[in-house]
Amino acid sequence: MNDFDGVAALMKNLDVVISPLSAVIELAGGLGVNGLLFSNHGETHWRKIDDTNSDVWYDSVKIISEGRSGDKNALVTALQKEI
């Protein structure tokens, strides 16, 4: 699949989209598909609304971030707990 129409059609049939910060999670959010955006870098801190890690742009997207910047083990552990 190499176009947004095809990816959007696929996403609408998924229970959840798990993605780093990219066009994929932005499309999922725009479609209202449940999404988990994972990152432990500073680019997502401003997007969190509150302690529930809700995304400022999309009600259907939750931000998963944990540990020090660049700590992939802590990030994967947090993602596993959420799933």
N, C-alpha and C positions, 0 to 999 in steps of 0.2 A: 504494500500500500504506500503510495507516494503522494497523496493529496489529502488536504484537510477534510474533504467531504467523506472519503473512505474511512479515515481515522475517526471522525465524528460518529459515523454510523456504527462502527465497531464499539466505540466507547459507550454509546447509549445502551448496549447490551451487556455491559460489565457491572458487577456489583461495586467495584472500587477501582480507581486508577492510582497507582503508586508511582511517584515520579520525583526527580529532583526539580528544582526551579527551571522550567523550560516551557516551550510552547505547548507541550503535551498537557501539563497540569493547568495551564491557562485555558486551553480549549476545554478540558474536563470541567473546570469551574464555570466557564461561560455556558456550557450545556446543562449545568446543574447536576452533573454526575459526581457522586461521592469521590473525593480524592484525598490522598495523603501526600503532602509536599514534604520531602525530607531534606534537611540541610542543617549543618551546624556552623555555617559561616554567617557573617553579619548581614548578608543581603536579605534575610527573611525576618529579622528582629522587628523592623518597623511595620511589618504586615500583620503582626499579632494584635488582635483586639483586646484580649484579656487572658486570664489564667487558663482558659479552656483551649487556648491556642487556635482560636477561630481566625480565619483569614479576613483581612479588611475588605477584600474585593469580592470573595465568593463564599456564600453561606455553606456550600457543599464541600469546601476544602478545609482540612485541618492541617496545621503546620506541626511537623515532628522535628524538634531540634533538641539536642542534649549535649552536655559536656563542653569541653574546650573546643575552640575553633580548630577544625581539622581532626578531631578525635572520632574516627570512623567506628571504632568498637562501641563507644557509648551511643552513637547514633543508630547503629544497627540494633543494639539492645533495646533502645527506646521504640524503634519501629516494630520489633518483634512483640513487645508488650502491647502495642496498640492493635496489632493484627490479632 
